């Protein structure tokens, strides 16, 4: 499954994980701040979610939506 420009707004506050961790420090949480989308990795680093980025995931770890 993937998170892309088209569906990333649906994933705000949701944490996803991937069995085969190739490109990111999973788990990742999708966040939005001042109209810009980010994904936050397990180290707490906020990375800009560009329009051409694709995040692959296998499972939703936490469906708890929050603003933090």
Secondary structure, DSSP 8 states (H G I E B T S, - for coil): -EE-TTTGGGGBT-EEE-SS--SS-SSEEEEEETTEEEEE-TT--EEE--TT--EE-SEEEE------
